[in-house]
Structures are given as structure tokens and as C-alpha cells.
Amino acid sequence: MANEIDLAELAESPMPQDNGAPRSAQDLEAVYDIPVTVSAVLGKSTMQVSQLLKLGRGAVVELDRKLGEAIDIYVNNRLIARGEVVMVDDNRLGVTMTEIIKSERGF
């Protein structure tokens, strides 16, 4: 897609400042300790409250994604990437970013 870039391209490209000069990682140190919320969305479903109340243990909610399809990764409720679910250790899940979504405002 035209609005996507790959991770290698992002890592190699300098981050422009307002005056067009590239930013270094050191210029961004002031924001390194700001907490953000990262969410990995496997899929979504819409249902009526009456259907929701009927759900019980073992109920299956069908999502709008197919098996193997990329999941959406959000930071502070803004879509920033797509990725795949991976196994971390023996009993934990993680996400591998496979593509970065280029922001209209820039990085």
C-alpha cells in the first residue's frame, strides 16, 4: 500500500525537524520516559447487548479477521503498525511488527 513503509526504511531515514534538518536519537531523549499504551487488536466484532448478555463460558465470538491475517498495533489508540502474534517463552504471547503505518502528519 502507498501509506506503508518497512521497518528497515524507517530505521535508516532521519527524522526531520520543523526546519527540515534531521533529528538524532539524542534530540528525542526528553520523551523516552513518557508512558504509552500499546494494544494489539486481533479483530473486532459488533453485537447487540442482548447477544452479549447471552455469552457464557466457552462461547465463541467471531472476529472480522481470518486466521493468519495481520493484526493491528495501536499506540495510544492510533494505528501505527501491523504484525503477527508470536510465542514468547513457553506460555506468553507477543507481537512481531511486520509493517509500520506511515502517519499523515509524519514521524
C-alpha positions as CSV (number, residue, x, y, z in Angstrom):
1,M,0.0,0.0,0.0
2,A,1.1,3.6,-0.6
3,N,0.8,4.6,3.0
4,E,3.1,1.9,4.4
5,I,6.8,1.7,4.8
6,D,9.0,-1.1,6.0
7,L,11.0,-1.2,9.3
8,A,14.4,-1.0,7.6
9,E,13.4,2.1,5.7
10,L,12.1,3.7,8.9
11,A,15.3,2.9,10.9
12,E,17.5,4.3,8.2
13,S,15.7,7.5,7.5
14,P,16.5,10.6,9.6
15,M,13.6,12.2,11.4
16,P,13.0,15.7,10.0
17,Q,12.7,18.7,12.4
18,D,10.5,21.7,11.7
19,N,13.3,23.4,9.8
20,G,14.0,20.3,7.7
21,A,17.2,19.3,9.5
22,P,17.4,15.6,10.6
23,R,16.8,14.8,14.3
24,S,19.2,12.5,16.2
25,A,18.1,10.0,18.8
26,Q,19.7,12.2,21.4
27,D,17.3,15.1,20.4
28,L,14.4,12.8,21.5
29,E,15.7,11.8,24.9
30,A,13.2,14.1,26.6
31,V,10.3,11.9,25.6
32,Y,11.9,8.5,26.3
33,D,10.3,8.1,29.7
34,I,6.8,9.1,28.7
35,P,4.5,6.0,29.1
36,V,2.3,5.0,26.2
37,T,-0.4,2.3,25.9
38,V,0.3,-0.3,23.3
39,S,-2.6,-2.5,22.1
40,A,-2.6,-5.4,19.7
41,V,-6.1,-6.0,18.2
42,L,-6.7,-9.5,16.9
43,G,-10.0,-8.4,15.4
44,K,-13.4,-6.8,16.1
45,S,-17.0,-7.9,16.3
46,T,-20.3,-6.0,16.6
47,M,-23.2,-7.4,18.5
48,Q,-26.3,-6.3,20.3
49,V,-26.4,-6.0,24.1
50,S,-28.9,-8.9,24.2
51,Q,-26.4,-11.1,22.3
52,L,-23.6,-10.0,24.6
53,L,-25.6,-11.0,27.7
54,K,-26.2,-14.5,26.3
55,L,-22.5,-15.2,26.1
56,G,-21.2,-17.7,28.6
57,R,-18.1,-19.7,29.4
58,G,-16.9,-21.4,26.2
59,A,-18.8,-19.0,23.9
60,V,-17.1,-18.2,20.6
61,V,-17.2,-14.6,19.3
62,E,-16.4,-14.5,15.6
63,L,-14.0,-11.7,14.6
64,D,-13.6,-9.8,11.4
65,R,-10.2,-11.3,10.6
66,K,-9.1,-14.5,9.0
67,L,-6.6,-16.9,10.5
68,G,-3.1,-15.7,9.6
69,E,-4.2,-12.2,8.7
70,A,-2.1,-9.4,10.2
71,I,-3.2,-7.8,13.4
72,D,-3.4,-4.1,14.1
73,I,-1.0,-2.5,16.6
74,Y,-2.1,0.8,18.2
75,V,-0.1,3.2,20.4
76,N,-2.4,5.5,22.4
77,N,-5.4,4.5,20.2
78,R,-3.6,5.4,17.0
79,L,-2.8,2.7,14.4
80,I,0.9,2.6,14.0
81,A,1.7,-0.9,12.6
82,R,0.6,-4.3,11.6
83,G,2.1,-7.5,12.9
84,E,1.8,-11.2,13.7
85,V,1.3,-13.0,17.0
86,V,4.3,-14.9,18.2
87,M,5.1,-17.2,21.2
88,V,7.4,-15.7,23.8
89,D,8.9,-18.3,26.2
90,D,6.6,-21.2,26.8
91,N,3.3,-19.5,27.9
92,R,3.4,-15.9,26.8
93,L,2.3,-14.2,23.6
94,G,4.0,-11.3,21.8
95,V,3.7,-9.4,18.6
96,T,6.2,-9.0,15.8
97,M,5.7,-5.9,13.8
98,T,5.8,-6.7,10.1
99,E,4.9,-3.2,8.7
100,I,4.8,0.3,10.0
101,I,1.9,2.5,9.0
102,K,3.2,5.9,7.9
103,S,1.4,8.8,9.6
104,E,-0.1,11.6,7.6
105,R,1.5,14.0,10.0
106,G,4.9,12.3,9.6
107,F,7.1,10.7,12.3
